[in-house]
Amino acid sequence: MRILVTGACGYKGTVLVPKLLSSGHEVIAIDTMWFGNYLKPHKNLTVEQVDVRDSDKIRLDRVDAIIHLSSIANDPCGDLDPKLNPSPNITRRRWWPSGCY
Ligand SMILES: NC(=O)c1ccc[n+]([C@@H]2O[C@H](COP(=O)([O-])OP(=O)(O)OC[C@H]3O[C@@H](n4cnc5c(N)ncnc54)[C@H](O)[C@@H]3O)[C@@H](O)[C@H]2O)c1
């Protein structure tokens, strides 16, 4: 499958993406890279520094599945800007194509 992973450079994504690749999947990783990018290069991995809220910059051609991990993932970070906090967590619904899981 061709899988889009948002927040792919975060704690969870850095563990998940290599597992998806080793299972034979193609992965498109998108992330603002607030904490850097520690994903190792792989022939089936594309990494893009994109904000999930910029839906027009997200290429969805031939994407079979989306794993949505991008978020402001803990309370102290969320408290820094309560208005910003829900945005990356909710925005995905606006641009997810039908048929993607
Ligand atoms: N870490 C855990 O133990 C745990 C447990 C249960 C659930 N979760 C959930 O899993 C998800 C990921 O958690 P995590 O621990 O990997 O968090 P994390 O903070 O390590 O990673 C989140 C990533 O999202 C990116 N990001 C934030 N806003 C973005 C945006 N607008 N556009 C693109 N990228 C953006 C950040 O740069 C970061 O790399 C969260 O929803 C979290 O609530 C995590």
The ligand as an SDF file (V2000), in Angstrom:
LIG
                    3D

 44 48  0  0  0  0  0  0  0  0999 V2000
    3.4050    9.0790   22.6250 N   0  0  0  0  0  0  0  0  0  0  0  0
    2.4760    8.3290   23.2000 C   0  0  0  0  0  0  0  0  0  0  0  0
    2.7530    7.5480   24.1420 O   0  0  0  0  0  0  0  0  0  0  0  0
    1.0500    8.3670   22.7150 C   0  0  0  0  0  0  0  0  0  0  0  0
    0.1090    7.5400   23.3310 C   0  0  0  0  0  0  0  0  0  0  0  0
   -1.1980    7.5520   22.8820 C   0  0  0  0  0  0  0  0  0  0  0  0
   -1.5710    8.3800   21.8290 C   0  0  0  0  0  0  0  0  0  0  0  0
   -0.6330    9.1820   21.2550 N   0  0  0  0  0  0  0  0  0  0  0  0
   -1.0680   10.0370   20.1570 C   0  0  0  0  0  0  0  0  0  0  0  0
   -0.3170    9.7570   18.9810 O   0  0  0  0  0  0  0  0  0  0  0  0
   -0.1670   10.9570   18.2410 C   0  0  0  0  0  0  0  0  0  0  0  0
    1.3250   11.2260   18.0150 C   0  0  0  0  0  0  0  0  0  0  0  0
    1.9640   11.3320   19.2780 O   0  0  0  0  0  0  0  0  0  0  0  0
    3.5330   11.5060   19.3930 P   0  0  0  0  0  0  0  0  0  0  0  0
    3.8920   11.0790   20.7730 O   0  0  0  0  0  0  0  0  0  0  0  0
    4.2290   10.8960   18.2380 O   0  0  0  0  0  0  0  0  0  0  0  0
    3.6680   13.1020   19.3410 O   0  0  0  0  0  0  0  0  0  0  0  0
    4.9070   13.9740   18.8620 P   0  0  0  0  0  0  0  0  0  0  0  0
    4.7240   15.3340   19.4260 O   0  0  0  0  0  0  0  0  0  0  0  0
    6.1930   13.2730   19.1370 O   0  0  0  0  0  0  0  0  0  0  0  0
    4.7250   14.0000   17.2880 O   0  0  0  0  0  0  0  0  0  0  0  0
    3.7620   14.7940   16.6740 C   0  0  0  0  0  0  0  0  0  0  0  0
    4.3790   15.2620   15.3770 C   0  0  0  0  0  0  0  0  0  0  0  0
    3.3870   16.0370   14.7100 O   0  0  0  0  0  0  0  0  0  0  0  0
    4.0670   17.1030   14.0740 C   0  0  0  0  0  0  0  0  0  0  0  0
    3.0970   18.1420   13.8410 N   0  0  0  0  0  0  0  0  0  0  0  0
    2.4430   18.9000   14.7560 C   0  0  0  0  0  0  0  0  0  0  0  0
    1.6090   19.7460   14.1690 N   0  0  0  0  0  0  0  0  0  0  0  0
    1.7360   19.5270   12.8360 C   0  0  0  0  0  0  0  0  0  0  0  0
    1.1210   20.0960   11.7100 C   0  0  0  0  0  0  0  0  0  0  0  0
    0.2390   21.0930   11.8260 N   0  0  0  0  0  0  0  0  0  0  0  0
    1.4440   19.6210   10.4880 N   0  0  0  0  0  0  0  0  0  0  0  0
    2.3450   18.6230   10.3440 C   0  0  0  0  0  0  0  0  0  0  0  0
    2.9750   18.0530   11.3940 N   0  0  0  0  0  0  0  0  0  0  0  0
    2.6660   18.5030   12.6160 C   0  0  0  0  0  0  0  0  0  0  0  0
    5.1830   17.5050   15.0210 C   0  0  0  0  0  0  0  0  0  0  0  0
    6.2420   18.1640   14.3350 O   0  0  0  0  0  0  0  0  0  0  0  0
    5.6230   16.1350   15.5450 C   0  0  0  0  0  0  0  0  0  0  0  0
    6.6950   15.5990   14.7890 O   0  0  0  0  0  0  0  0  0  0  0  0
   -0.8580   12.0700   19.0470 C   0  0  0  0  0  0  0  0  0  0  0  0
   -2.1760   12.2340   18.5750 O   0  0  0  0  0  0  0  0  0  0  0  0
   -0.8680   11.5020   20.4440 C   0  0  0  0  0  0  0  0  0  0  0  0
   -1.9200   12.0610   21.2190 O   0  0  0  0  0  0  0  0  0  0  0  0
    0.6720    9.1900   21.6710 C   0  0  0  0  0  0  0  0  0  0  0  0
  1  2  1  0
  2  3  2  0
  2  4  1  0
  4  5  1  0
  4 44  2  0
  5  6  2  0
  6  7  1  0
  7  8  2  0
  8  9  1  0
  8 44  1  0
  9 10  1  0
  9 42  1  0
 10 11  1  0
 11 12  1  0
 11 40  1  0
 12 13  1  0
 13 14  1  0
 14 15  2  0
 14 16  1  0
 14 17  1  0
 17 18  1  0
 18 19  2  0
 18 20  1  0
 18 21  1  0
 21 22  1  0
 22 23  1  0
 23 24  1  0
 23 38  1  0
 24 25  1  0
 25 26  1  0
 25 36  1  0
 26 27  1  0
 26 35  1  0
 27 28  2  0
 28 29  1  0
 29 30  1  0
 29 35  2  0
 30 31  1  0
 30 32  2  0
 32 33  1  0
 33 34  2  0
 34 35  1  0
 36 37  1  0
 36 38  1  0
 38 39  1  0
 40 41  1  0
 40 42  1  0
 42 43  1  0
M  CHG  2   8   1  16  -1
M  END
$$$$
